[in-house]
Amino acid sequence: MICLIGNRPVLQVGRHQVSGYDTEWIRESIITAAELSGRDDFPFADDLHSGILHYLEHNCPLQLLKIEDLHKRIQHMLTRIGHQPMAEVLPRRAPAIEISLRDAAESAGNGYELAFFDHLQKEIGELKSYGVSMIEFNDVRHSVMVLRGQEKWNDSCDQLREEILTFLRTHGRSSRHHPQKISLNLNSPR
């Protein structure tokens, strides 16, 4: 049996499935749509956010919901309550995604950093297209060891780790990092 946190369905974002997600991104999407449609004073963002959460927690019959379908549902909701201009400009947003760099490193293999970076670039591009603004990369140390073919950390591992960090910074601003995780904000200025 699957235990869903908050009784919300798991969200399908591209090939990733996200559970236990924060929902602030839904509220931010509604506020952005209001601003883009000229409704800076829109007072119902919190009410709409609560309504969407109620739907997800109590009325959604699905255990797995595609992020595109949730976006369409929010647009439909805005249209039904008379806010078609907001529905038309509702930005695509998605919850934060956690990605293991281990998978990319193991599929690339020892010595194939170019394939590793190519995989990461495609992954980040795909997630951006779904509206993901925050990615947390984990297993940094393990991925470096796999790519370098090392069992013990050395100077070449430090160098590759810095190359990975630099590469990721070209796609967004790293909001925090330590040896095991890198959080990358894709919407922030570099």
C-alpha positions in Angstrom: 0.0 0.0 0.0 1.2 3.5 -0.9 1.0 6.1 1.8 0.4 9.5 0.3 1.4 12.5 2.5 -1.5 14.8 3.0 -3.6 12.4 1.0 -2.5 14.2 -2.2 -1.8 12.3 -5.4 1.8 11.7 -6.5 2.6 14.3 -9.2 4.2 13.1 -12.5 6.6 15.7 -13.7 8.2 14.4 -16.9 9.7 11.0 -16.0 9.9 12.0 -12.3 7.2 11.3 -9.6 7.0 13.6 -6.7 5.2 12.9 -3.4 5.2 14.9 -0.2 5.5 18.1 -2.1 5.1 21.6 -0.8 2.2 23.4 -2.5 3.3 27.1 -2.3 4.2 26.9 -6.0 0.5 26.6 -6.8 -0.3 29.7 -4.8 2.6 31.6 -6.5 1.3 30.5 -9.9 -2.1 32.0 -9.2 -0.6 35.2 -7.9 1.6 35.5 -11.0 -1.4 34.8 -13.3 -3.3 37.6 -11.5 -0.4 40.0 -12.0 0.1 39.1 -15.6 -3.6 39.7 -16.3 -3.5 43.1 -14.7 -5.2 42.0 -11.4 -2.5 43.1 -8.9 -5.2 43.4 -6.3 -6.6 39.9 -6.8 -7.9 38.9 -3.3 -8.8 35.3 -3.9 -5.4 33.6 -4.4 -5.4 32.0 -0.9 -9.0 30.8 -1.4 -8.2 29.3 -4.8 -5.1 27.7 -3.4 -7.2 26.2 -0.5 -9.8 24.9 -3.1 -7.1 23.2 -5.2 -5.6 21.6 -2.1 -9.1 20.4 -1.0 -9.6 18.9 -4.4 -6.2 17.2 -4.3 -6.6 15.8 -0.8 -10.3 14.9 -0.9 -11.8 14.7 -4.4 -9.0 13.7 -6.8 -9.6 10.0 -7.6 -6.1 9.5 -9.0 -3.0 8.3 -7.1 -0.8 9.7 -9.9 -1.6 13.0 -11.5 0.3 14.5 -14.4 1.5 18.0 -13.8 0.0 19.1 -17.1 -3.4 17.8 -16.1 -3.2 19.7 -12.8 -2.3 22.9 -14.8 -5.3 22.3 -17.1 -7.6 21.8 -14.0 -6.4 25.1 -12.5 -7.0 26.9 -15.8 -10.5 25.4 -16.0 -11.2 26.4 -12.4 -10.2 30.0 -13.1 -12.3 30.1 -16.3 -15.4 28.7 -14.4 -15.2 31.4 -11.7 -15.0 34.1 -14.4 -11.2 34.8 -14.6 -10.5 33.7 -18.2 -7.7 36.3 -18.6 -5.9 34.7 -15.6 -6.4 31.2 -17.0 -4.8 32.2 -20.3 -1.6 33.5 -18.7 -1.4 30.9 -15.8 2.3 30.0 -15.8 3.4 26.4 -15.8 4.9 25.6 -12.4 5.8 22.4 -10.6 7.1 21.4 -7.2 10.8 21.0 -6.4 12.4 17.9 -7.9 15.2 15.8 -6.3 17.6 14.1 -8.8 20.3 11.6 -8.1 23.5 12.4 -10.0 24.4 8.8 -9.3 22.1 7.6 -12.0 23.5 10.0 -14.6 27.1 9.0 -13.7 26.4 5.3 -13.7 24.7 5.5 -17.1 27.6 7.6 -18.5 30.3 5.4 -17.0 33.9 5.9 -15.9 35.6 8.6 -18.0 32.5 9.7 -19.9 32.0 13.1 -18.3 30.7 14.5 -21.6 27.8 12.0 -21.7 27.2 12.9 -18.0 27.0 16.6 -18.7 24.9 16.1 -21.8 22.4 14.0 -19.8 22.2 16.7 -17.1 21.6 19.4 -19.6 18.7 17.5 -21.2 17.3 16.7 -17.8 17.4 20.3 -16.7 15.9 21.5 -20.0 13.0 19.0 -19.7 12.3 20.0 -16.1 12.3 23.7 -17.0 9.7 23.0 -19.7 7.4 21.5 -17.0 7.8 24.6 -14.8 10.2 23.2 -12.3 12.1 26.1 -10.6 14.0 24.2 -7.9 16.1 21.0 -8.4 18.0 19.4 -5.6 20.8 17.2 -6.9 22.1 14.5 -4.5 24.8 11.8 -4.6 27.3 14.4 -5.8 30.3 12.6 -4.2 29.3 9.2 -5.5 28.8 10.5 -9.0 32.2 12.1 -9.0 33.8 8.8 -7.8 32.0 6.8 -10.6 33.0 9.3 -13.3 36.6 9.4 -12.1 36.7 5.6 -11.6 38.1 6.2 -8.1 37.5 4.4 -4.8 39.2 7.2 -2.8 38.7 10.9 -3.1 41.6 12.8 -4.6 42.4 16.1 -6.3 41.0 15.1 -9.7 37.7 14.4 -7.8 37.8 17.9 -6.4 38.3 19.3 -9.8 35.4 17.3 -11.4 33.1 18.3 -8.5 33.9 22.0 -9.2 33.2 21.4 -12.9 29.8 19.9 -12.0 29.0 22.9 -9.8 30.1 25.4 -12.5 28.0 23.5 -15.1 25.0 23.6 -12.9 25.5 27.3 -12.1 25.2 28.0 -15.9 21.5 26.8 -15.6 20.6 28.6 -12.4 21.8 29.9 -9.1 23.0 27.4 -6.5 21.2 28.4 -3.4 23.2 26.0 -1.2 25.5 23.1 -1.5 27.5 20.7 0.5 29.4 17.5 -0.5 26.1 15.5 -0.9 23.5 17.9 -2.3 23.2 20.9 -4.5 20.1 23.0 -4.6 19.6 24.8 -7.9 17.1 27.6 -8.3 16.3 27.8 -12.0 14.3 31.1 -11.7 16.8 33.1 -9.8 19.2 35.5 -11.5 22.7 34.1 -11.8 
